Amino acid sequence: MASSSSSLFRSIPISFPHTQCALKSPRLSLRASATPSQKARFVARRKESVSVRQLQRPLIEYMRLPASQYSVLDAERIERVNENTFRCYVYRFKFFNFEVCPVLLVKVEEQPDGCCIKLLSCKLEGSPMVAAQNDKFDALMVNRISCDSNANRSLMQQLTSDTIIEVSIEIPFPFQAIPKQAIESAGTQVLEQILRIMLPRFMSQCYIDEPQKVQEEVQDFFSQIFQEPDHSRPRLDGINFQTISQHQNNILVLPFQEEEVRLAIWDCGSERCPGPDGFKFKFIKKFWHLFKPDILRFLDEFYANGVFPRGCNASFLALIPKVIHPHTLNDYRPISLIGCMYKIVAKLLAKRVKVVMPFIINETQSAFIEGRHLLHSALIANEVIDEAKRSNKSCLVFKVDYEKAYDSVSWNFLMYMMWRMDFSPKWIKWIEECVKSASISVLVNGSPTAEFLPQRGLRQGDPLTPFLFNIVAEGLNGLMRRAVEENLYKPYLVGANGVPISILQYADDTIFFGEAAKENVEAIKVILRSFELVSNLRINFAKSCFGVFGVTDQWKQEAANYLHCSLLAFPFIYLGSMASSYDSDHEETPPPPPLFTDPS
């Protein structure tokens, strides 16, 4: 196994000014030993205490609540076997070069001052070699969770988790030549990993089931998401962007016309969920002859002053589950329900900016641009992958996952990008008012929380959001374009004419292509980190995937490790369609027609 010093990829140092970080380590003791009989025994203990709000019911009762199971048994997936027994699929981790997923069968028993989690069995899922070890090891675990029984005056009480885990394993033949110290080190890392993931949520979260407290916690959670860090950001002054003409600017800031307003209103869904004002557009359309004078006067005032009346831009945040069984607030997608008056303005501005988008957004972006389609990106991705497979040319594929993309956008970066694209000051002022005057209340079980003011982010549900996000995403395109121009990144060349393909973007779905070179992998990481610094759009490397053709398995794995992501399995889903390489063994699935051909 190659040491870290012989890795193909070196680390790129990045400084973080104005950043402070404090780490708190739990009390952790580890003991590992490899016996002469080629058996290894690992024992570890972790004890940790935390103060939480006074529990309203016995601790064991919380285990009967679906969300609480994930708080006490932190795992990727939990299945209930019976009332007190659960099957937990622990997050995958590395043991040497093998990916391992422990599946724990645990039982929760009630105790006078809390509960006890006992391990009934442990099975390993992974490669055939990993699964073959299931009959060669034994594992014991007991986790006692207790709360102080002092019902004192305080609203807080102390919770303590005391976990002991012991593993005995017969060392497989391929590992018997490995020095004892290496086995002990690897075993220690595994136990640290298990202890770290068993109870972090339980020790950092408290149980809340009172409606008022639930609302307060939800409000606090989302107000933190929309909070902008208090530090300055670098800018992309050295990168050129496409700009709009003076004529296009004049069209964008023309006075609003009655027919234009009517068409914008009729383009809004009649039965869409209303915002805080309670009006549906069906009502406004039906009584348009009564509303028209007031709406036109409202738009004239906005045109002249560029500001909204107080409360006009208020919105509800509806939480839509992203998974079948959500158990944390991160499992919900926040969709904004916006009031009618603001939505009319946003619709008018969206219809106007839509006309100029093809002139300022690079053709590698295909979302919400007139004349471009979702299938364009999907077909190009298929063309690149199929050609790389057929021609045996080396090619890397990096599928990017943003972390709360729309909710994280820096407003200052958005205004900066519009300024770089030569939007007029009047237009920029309008957009700034649209995003900065917003206020949000989160709907919790149908009831709104207290209002808070966001400091960043674009609201999903706002007609302007798709176009504004495209403008922000153009910053990443500019960084990639500059890297290619400076020969810091080598794109993949497709077709007889060698058309360069380096990046494809559809809203927040981004995928990189390029030559399978060390320099390209390093450049991707630097580009994404630079884009995060300027825009606040952070890449979730843990959910991103890296794939490559024409290199060794070791090269693939080291590249994925350098990017801190998993390997991409082919075929994979991209924009709702299957992106895969053509397999000549399957005659019924012919390759798609080439998009890049010789004109002759």
N, C-alpha and C positions, 0 to 999 in steps of 0.2 A: 504494500500500500504506500503510495507516494506521500511524503511528508508535506507539511504546509509550505515549507520553504521551496519546494520544487514545483509548486503549483504553476500552471500555465499563466495565471492571471495575477498581477500584482495589485495591491490595494491602492486606491486613489485617495489621498488625504483631503478632507474637506473641513474647513473651520466653520464653526457656528458661533458668530458673535452674538452678544446679548442673550445667551442661553444658559440657564442654570438647571441642574438636574440633581435630585436627591434620591438615593436608593436606600431602601430599608430591607435588610436581609433577615429572614426568620432564623430562629435557632435551629441549626441543622447539624446532625452528626452522622457520619458515614463510616462504615467499616467494610473493607473488601479483602478477600483472601483467595488465592488460588492454591489448592492442595496438590501434593505430589501425585495423587491418583487422578489427576486431570479433571477435578471437579472444582467449581468456583462457588463461593458462598458470599453473598452480599447482604449486609444489614444496614438499614438507615432509619433514622428517626427525625421527625420534624414536629416541633411544638411551637404554637403561635397563638397569640391572644389579640383580641381587638374589642373595642367598645362600640356597641351599636345601640340603636333605639330599643327601648324596652319591648320585648316580644309580647304579643297580645294573646298567644296561645302556646301550648306545649310544642317544643321543637319538632317532635315526631310528626305532628299534624301538618307541618309545612311540607313534608315529603309527599303528602297526598295531593299537593297542588302542582300542576304540570310545570309552571315556571320555576318553582322552588327546587324541583329535582335537579335542574341544571345549575342552580346556585350551590347546592350541597355536593353534587357529583359533577364536577366540571368535565365534560366530555364532548366530543364532536357530535355524538348521537346517543340517545338513551331510549331503551325499550323497556316498558314495564312488563315483567313476567307475572307477578301477582302483586298483592297489596304492598308488600314490603321488600320485594326482590326486583332488582333491575339489572339489565344487561347494558354495559357502558362500552361504547366504542371510543377508545382514547385517541387523541390526536396522534397522527403518525410522526415518527422521529427516526433518526439514523442510528444504527448500531454497526460500527465499521462502515462498510459501503452498502449495507442492506437497509431497506426501508421496512420498518416494523410498525404494525398497528395492534397493540394489545386489546383484547376483548375481555372485559372483566365482568364476572357475574357476582354481584354484591347483594348483601342483605342488610337492611336497616332495622336495628332492634331498639326498642324503647328502653331508656334508663331513667332513674329517678330525676337526674338533673340534666337530661339531654337525650342523646341517642348515640348508638355505636354502629359504625359501618364495618362489616366484616366481608372479607374476600372469600367467596365460595370456590371460584375457579378462575383460571386465567389461561386464555388461548392466544397464540400469536397468529396474526394474519399478515401475509406478505408473499414473498417469493416461495417457490416450493422448498427451497433449502431452509427458509425461516420456519415455515409450517411444519417441517419435519422435526423440529426441536421440541414440539409440544409434549412429547412423551419422555423428554429428557430433562425436565426441570420441574421444580416445585416452587410455589410462591405462597406466602402467607402475608396478610395485611390486616391490621386492626386500626381503625380510626375512631377515637373517642371524642365526641363533640359535646361539650358541656357548657352550661350557662350558670352564672352564680344564682343561687336561690334566694339571695337577699332582695326581697321586694322593698327596696329602700325608697327614699324620697326622690331619688334621681330618675330622670326619664331614660337614662342609659343603663346598660348592663354589660358585663364582660362575657364574651364568648371565647372558648378555648378549644383549639383543635390539636390533638396529640396523635400523630400517625407513626406507626411502626410497620416497616415492611422488610421481609426477609425472602431472599431468592437463592435457591441452590440449583446449579445447572451443570450438566455434564458438558465439558468443553468439546465441541465437534472436532473431528479429525483435522479439517483444514486449518483450525486455529491452534492446534496443539504445539505447533512450532513457534508460535508467537511468544515472546518473553512474558513472564508473569506480570511484570510491571505494566505492560500494555493492556493485558486483560483486566487488571485491577482498575486501570484508568478508564477503560471503556465501560466497565460495569458501574463505576462510580458516576459517570456521566449519565448512564441510563437511569439510575436511581434518582439522581438530582432532577432529571427530566420528569419522572413520574411524580415525585413529591411536589415539584413546582406546578404541575397541571392538575393535581388532584383537588385542591381546594382554594385556588386564588379568588374565585368569585365569591365564595362563601365568606372569606375573610375581608373582602372589600365591599360587599353589599350587605344591606340589611333588609329584612322582610318588611314589606309595607302592604297593608291591605285596607287601610282607612282611606275613603275616597278623597278627602282633602289632602292627605299626605301624598297619595299617588299623584294627584294633580301637581303638587309642588315639585315632586321629583321629576316628573315628565317635563315640566316647564324649565327646570334647572338644566336637565339633560340637553334639550334642544337650544336653549339660550347659549349654552357652552359651545355647541356645534357652530352656531352662527356668530361666534365671538372672534374678532380679528386680533391676532397677536400685536402687541404694541412695539413694533420695530419697523424701520424702513426697509424697503426691498430694492434690490438692484434692478436695472432697466436693460432693455434690449436695444440700446442706441446704436450698436454696431451692425444691426441687421436691417436689411431693406424689406419693405412690405409694399404690396400693391396699394394704390391710392385711388380715390374717386375724383372726378372732375368737378369744376366749379358749377357746371350745368346740373350735374347730378345733385350737388349740394343744394342748389336753388330749389330743385323739385322736392327734396326732403323737407324743407322748411316752408313750403307754401301754406297759406291759410287753409284751414279745413273747410271743405265744401259740403253742402247739405247732402248731395247725392253720395259723396264719398263716405259720409257718416252713416247714411242709411245702409249702404252696402256692407260696411263694417259690422253694424249691429245685426243685420240679417245673416252674416257669416258666423255669428256666435251661436252655439248650440242652445236650442230653446229649452231643453229639459235638463241642462247641466245643473249640478248641485249649486245652490246659491252661496254667496259669501256672507259676511257679517250683516250686510244690508237686507238680506232675506229675499231679494228680488230675483226671479228668473227672467231670462230674456224673452220667453214666451209672453210674459205680461207686458214688457216694454214694446214688443212688436205689435201686440194687439191694440195698445193704446198709444201708438206712435204719434198720432195727431195731437195728443195731449202733452206728451213728454217732449216733443221736438223743440219747442221754443226754449225750454230750460236746459236741455242737453246742448243745444247750439250755443247758448250763452255761456255755459260752463266751459265749452271747448274754446270759445273766443278768449275767455279769461286765462285759460291755461296757455294759449298761444302767446298772449301778450306778456304774461308774468312768469311762466315756466314753473309754477308751483301749484301744489294741490291743497285744497282746504284740509284742515285737520280731520283725521279719521277717514278720509276718502280712500286712502291706500291701505286700509286695514284688511287683514286676511285671516282665515282659519287654516290650520294645518291639519289635514286628515291623514291618519296613519294607515297605510295599505300594507298588509303582510307581504314580504318578499319570499317567505318559505311557508311550507304547509303548516308547520308547528312552531310559530315564533315563541321564543322564550326570553328575549332581551329586546330593548328598544332599538338596537342595531338591526334587528330583523324586520323593521318596518321602513317603508319608503314614504317620506313626507311629501304629500301633494297639497298645493295651496289652493284654497277656495277663495276667489277674489271677488270683491264687490263690482257691481255693474259699471259705475262711472269710471273707475280706473281701467276696467277691462276694455271699455270703448276706446279710451286713449291708447292703451297698449296695442289694441287691434289695429288702429289707424297707423301707428308708428311701425308696427310689424309689416303691414302691407306695403308701406313705403320703402323700408329698408330691404325688403325681399327683392326689390327690383335691382338694387345695386350690389347685392351679395355676389353674383357671378364675377363681378369686376374686381373684388377685393379678396376673395377667398380662393386659394389655390385649388386646382382641379383634383388634388389628392383628397380633398374633403368632399363628400357627396351627400351629406345630410341637409335637408331643407333648402337645397339650392335648386332653383328652377333649371330644368334641363338635365339634372343629374339624378341618379336613382340608386337606391340601396343595392340593386343587383350589380351595378358597375363595380363597386368595391369587391363584392363576393366573387364575381367572375375573374377579376384581375388576380385576386388571391389564389383562386384555383389554377389560373394560368401559370403563375409563378411556381406553385408547388408541383404541378404536373410536369412542367419543363425541367425543373431541378431533378425530379425523380427519373425522368426518361433519359436525360443527358448525363446523369451522374456528376453534375456540377455541384460544388459545395454551396450551400445556401442556408442561412439562418432565418428563423421565424420566431419573433418575440411578440406574444399576445399580451397586451397590457391591460391591467385592471386598475382603474382609478379608485381612490378612497374617498367616498362621498363627493363625487366630482362637482355636481351642481351646487352643493351646499358650501363648498370651500372656496369658490372663486373670489379673488381679491377685487374689490370694486376699483381701487386705485389702478390696478393693472388693466382692467377693462377700459377705464377712461384714457389711460395712456395709449392703449392699442388703437382706440378710435382717433385720438390725436395724431398718431403716426400714420393713420390711413387718410388723413386730411378731412375728417368730418368737420363741419362748421361748428363754431363755439355754441351757437344756438341749439343745434341738435345734441351736442354733448351735454349741455345743461338740461335738456329735456330727459335724456336717458339717466343722467345722474339723479334727477328728481324722482324718476320712476323706481330706481333701485334703493335710494337712500331714504325715501319717505315711508317705506313699508313698515308696518307693524304686524306682529304675529301673535295669535292665540292658538294653542294646540287643543284639538278636540280629544278629550279623554272620556270614553263611554258616552259620547254625544254631548258632553258639557265642556265649554271652553275654559282654558286656564286663564290666569291673569296675562295681560298683554306684555310683550317685551319687544325691544327694538333690535333687529339684526344689525351686524356690522360688516357682514360679507355674505356671499352666496347669491344664487339666482333661484327664484322660486319656481319649482316645477308646477305648471298650471298657468303660468304667465305667458301670454302669446308672444312676448318679446324674447323669452328665455332661449329658445332654440337658436335664434340668430345671434344673440349676444354671446352665447357659448361658442359658436363657430368663430367669432372674432377673437375670443380668448384662445381657442385651440390653434388659431393661426400662428400664435407665438411659438408653439412646439414645431410647427411646420417650418417656420423661419429658422429656428435653431438647427433643424436637420438640414435644411437647404444650405446654410452657411457651413456646416460640417462637411457636406459633400463638396462644396466649392473649394474649401481649404484642403481637400484630400485627406480629411480626418476620418471620413466614413465612406466606405465603398458600397454603393447600391448593387442590387442584383440586376443583371442585364438580361432582358427578356426578348425573345424573338430574333429573327434574322438581322434586324436593324439595331439590336442591343438597346432597347428602350430601358432607361434606368428606373427601377422601382425601389424606393427606400422606406416609404411610410404610406399607409392608408388610414384615413380617419372617417368615421361615421359617428358624429356627436361624440360621446365619450368612449366609443369602441375604437381602439387604436391597435394597429399591428405593424411591426417593423419587418422589413426584408433587407437582406444584404449578403455579401460574401461571408462565408464562415471563417472569419479571421479574428484573431485575438484583439486587434485594434478596433474592430467594429463592436465587439462586446464591451470593451472599455468605453468606447464613445457613447454607446447607448446609455450606459449608467451615468456618465457625465451630463449628457443632454437632458435626461429625465430629472436629474438632481438640479440642474440649472433652471429648468422649467418650473420645478417646484418652488425654487427661491423667488422667482419673479412673479408667479401667478398664484401660489399657495395650493396648486393642484398636486396632491401627493399620490405617488404610485404605490399601490399595495403589492409589493413584490411577492409576498407570500401567496397571493391569489393569481399572480401573473404566471405565464407558462413560456418556456423556452424550448424550441425544437430546431433541429438542424439535420441537413443531409450531407453525405459525403465526408464524414469525419469519424474518428474512433469513438467508441462509447465513453472512454475516459475523458476525451475532449468535451463531449456533450455534458457529462456530469460536472466537470470542473467549471465549465462556463455557467451552468445552472447554479452551482454553488456560489460562484462569484456574484451573480445577480440575486442570490437569495430567493430563488423561485424553484418551482417544480418543472419537471420535463414535460413537454407537450406531447400528448399521445395522438398519433395520426390514425384515422381521420379525426377532425375536431369540428365543432360547431362554430361558424363565424357568420354573424348577422342572420341567424336563423336558418342557414343552409349548411350543408356538409362540405367542408373544405378538406380534400383528400388528394392523395397522389393516385394516378391511374395505375391500375393493376391489370396487366395483360392476361392474367389467369381468369378474369371475370369478363367474358365476352359480352354479357348482357349490360354492362355499364361502360359504354364508350367514353373516351375523354371528351371534354367540351371543346368546341371549335376554337382555334387559336385567336386571341384578340389582337396580337401583334404579328403582322405578316408583311412580307416584302411587297411594296406597291407594284412592282413590275410583275 
